[in-house]
């Protein structure tokens, strides 16, 4: 199994799905700088998955 850790296509798509706070936009564009940013990015990814699943219904 080969995982592409630099794939940021979900971030680009998520930025277009809704309006975000400035800090969240920075995080989605620039990536995490530390542990708390990583947690927040994971939280944003979960929100993206929920929105995407609801959109596909």
Residue frames as a rotation matrix with the C-alpha (Angstrom) as fourth column:
UNK 1
0.580 0.814 0.000 0.00
0.814 -0.580 0.000 0.00
0.000 0.000 -1.000 0.00
UNK 2
-0.593 -0.771 0.234 1.37
0.782 -0.620 -0.062 3.37
0.193 0.146 0.970 -1.00
UNK 3
0.457 0.751 -0.476 -0.03
0.843 -0.536 -0.037 6.45
-0.283 -0.385 -0.878 0.74
UNK 4
-0.224 -0.462 0.858 0.46
0.679 -0.706 -0.202 9.87
0.699 0.537 0.472 -0.80
UNK 5
-0.050 0.163 -0.985 0.81
0.956 -0.278 -0.094 12.11
-0.290 -0.946 -0.142 2.26
UNK 6
-0.824 -0.313 -0.473 1.09
0.201 -0.941 0.272 15.26
-0.530 0.130 0.838 0.14
UNK 7
-0.582 0.695 0.423 -2.32
0.628 0.053 0.776 14.85
0.517 0.717 -0.467 -1.50
UNK 8
-0.830 0.259 -0.494 -4.20
0.233 -0.645 -0.728 18.01
-0.507 -0.719 0.475 -0.54
UNK 9
-0.820 0.539 0.194 -7.10
0.119 -0.171 0.978 17.75
0.560 0.825 0.076 -2.98
UNK 10
-0.030 0.852 -0.523 -9.63
0.918 0.230 0.324 17.39
0.396 -0.470 -0.789 -0.15
UNK 11
-0.339 -0.146 -0.929 -8.46
0.666 -0.735 -0.127 20.71
-0.664 -0.662 0.347 1.35
UNK 12
-0.988 -0.055 -0.142 -8.99
-0.063 -0.699 0.712 22.53
-0.138 0.713 0.687 -1.95
UNK 13
-0.508 0.858 -0.073 -12.44
0.348 0.283 0.894 21.02
0.788 0.429 -0.443 -2.37
UNK 14
-0.026 0.477 -0.879 -13.37
0.998 0.067 0.006 21.76
0.062 -0.876 -0.478 1.27
UNK 15
-0.745 -0.299 -0.596 -12.38
0.376 -0.926 -0.006 25.41
-0.551 -0.229 0.803 0.90
UNK 16
-0.912 0.407 -0.053 -14.99
-0.251 -0.452 0.856 25.73
0.324 0.794 0.514 -1.86
UNK 17
-0.482 0.751 -0.452 -17.76
0.640 0.654 0.404 23.94
0.599 -0.095 -0.795 0.08
UNK 18
0.629 0.691 -0.357 -18.40
0.736 -0.380 0.560 26.60
0.251 -0.615 -0.748 2.73
UNK 19
0.491 -0.436 0.755 -17.10
-0.311 -0.897 -0.316 29.76
0.814 -0.080 -0.575 4.40
UNK 20
0.375 -0.476 -0.796 -14.22
0.782 0.624 -0.005 29.20
0.499 -0.620 0.606 6.84
UNK 21
0.904 -0.223 -0.365 -12.55
0.126 -0.677 0.725 31.13
-0.409 -0.701 -0.584 9.63
UNK 22
0.689 -0.694 -0.209 -9.26
-0.667 -0.493 -0.559 32.80
0.285 0.524 -0.802 8.67
UNK 23
-0.108 -0.756 0.645 -7.26
-0.888 0.365 0.279 30.43
-0.446 -0.543 -0.711 10.89
UNK 24
0.313 0.296 0.902 -8.90
0.026 0.947 -0.320 27.40
-0.949 0.124 0.288 9.27
UNK 25
0.996 0.010 -0.092 -8.13
-0.089 -0.136 -0.987 28.72
-0.022 0.991 -0.134 5.77
UNK 26
0.282 -0.959 0.036 -4.46
-0.950 -0.284 -0.132 29.15
0.136 0.003 -0.991 6.74
UNK 27
-0.141 -0.298 0.944 -4.40
-0.588 0.793 0.162 25.63
-0.797 -0.532 -0.287 8.15
UNK 28
0.645 0.477 0.598 -5.99
0.172 0.671 -0.721 24.13
-0.745 0.568 0.350 5.05
UNK 29
0.946 -0.302 -0.117 -3.59
-0.223 -0.346 -0.911 25.97
0.235 0.888 -0.395 2.72
UNK 30
0.208 -0.957 0.201 -0.31
-0.857 -0.277 -0.434 25.89
0.471 -0.082 -0.878 4.67
UNK 31
0.185 -0.096 -0.978 -0.76
0.172 0.983 -0.064 22.72
0.967 -0.157 0.199 6.71
UNK 32
0.937 0.252 -0.244 -0.25
0.253 -0.003 0.967 22.06
0.243 -0.968 -0.066 10.41
UNK 33
0.232 -0.874 0.427 2.62
-0.477 -0.484 -0.733 23.63
0.848 -0.034 -0.529 12.37
UNK 34
-0.738 -0.448 0.505 2.23
-0.648 0.261 -0.716 21.56
0.189 -0.855 -0.483 15.52
UNK 35
-0.940 0.326 -0.098 0.17
0.340 0.901 -0.269 19.01
0.001 -0.287 -0.958 17.40
UNK 36
-0.347 0.860 -0.373 -2.86
0.178 -0.330 -0.927 21.24
-0.921 -0.388 -0.039 18.01
UNK 37
-0.232 0.205 -0.951 -2.94
-0.870 -0.481 0.108 22.23
-0.435 0.852 0.290 14.33
UNK 38
-0.896 -0.138 -0.422 -2.83
-0.331 0.842 0.427 18.53
0.296 0.522 -0.800 13.42
UNK 39
-0.725 0.686 -0.055 -5.82
0.503 0.474 -0.723 17.84
-0.470 -0.552 -0.689 15.66
UNK 40
-0.110 0.686 -0.719 -7.73
-0.268 -0.717 -0.643 20.74
-0.957 0.122 0.263 14.13
UNK 41
-0.508 -0.135 -0.851 -6.88
-0.859 0.002 0.513 19.58
-0.067 0.991 -0.117 10.60
UNK 42
-0.975 0.182 -0.129 -8.21
0.177 0.983 0.049 16.13
0.136 0.025 -0.990 11.49
UNK 43
-0.406 0.860 -0.309 -11.38
0.377 -0.150 -0.914 17.76
-0.832 -0.488 -0.263 12.79
UNK 44
-0.142 0.299 -0.944 -11.74
-0.715 -0.690 -0.111 19.72
-0.684 0.659 0.312 9.55
UNK 45
-0.835 -0.204 -0.510 -11.24
-0.516 0.612 0.600 16.52
0.190 0.764 -0.616 7.55
UNK 46
-0.800 0.599 0.007 -14.05
0.524 0.705 -0.477 14.82
-0.291 -0.379 -0.879 9.48
UNK 47
-0.096 0.766 -0.636 -16.32
-0.051 -0.642 -0.765 17.79
-0.994 -0.041 0.100 8.76
UNK 48
-0.440 -0.155 -0.885 -15.36
-0.856 -0.225 0.465 17.58
-0.271 0.962 -0.034 5.09
UNK 49
-0.986 0.043 -0.158 -16.26
-0.009 0.949 0.315 13.88
0.164 0.312 -0.936 5.01
UNK 50
-0.474 0.868 -0.146 -19.65
0.525 0.146 -0.838 14.55
-0.707 -0.474 -0.525 6.65
UNK 51
-0.017 0.448 -0.894 -20.45
-0.473 -0.792 -0.387 17.34
-0.881 0.416 0.225 4.17
UNK 52
-0.652 -0.310 -0.692 -19.30
-0.757 0.226 0.613 15.25
-0.033 0.923 -0.382 1.22
UNK 53
-0.943 0.330 0.043 -21.39
0.327 0.943 -0.067 12.25
-0.062 -0.049 -0.997 2.31
UNK 54
-0.194 0.913 -0.359 -24.47
0.349 -0.278 -0.895 14.44
-0.917 -0.299 -0.265 2.78
UNK 55
-0.187 0.041 -0.981 -23.90
-0.734 -0.670 0.112 16.00
-0.653 0.741 0.156 -0.62
UNK 56
-0.864 -0.250 -0.438 -23.76
-0.488 0.631 0.603 12.57
0.125 0.734 -0.667 -2.29
UNK 57
-0.726 0.625 0.286 -27.09
0.259 0.634 -0.729 11.41
-0.637 -0.455 -0.623 -0.80
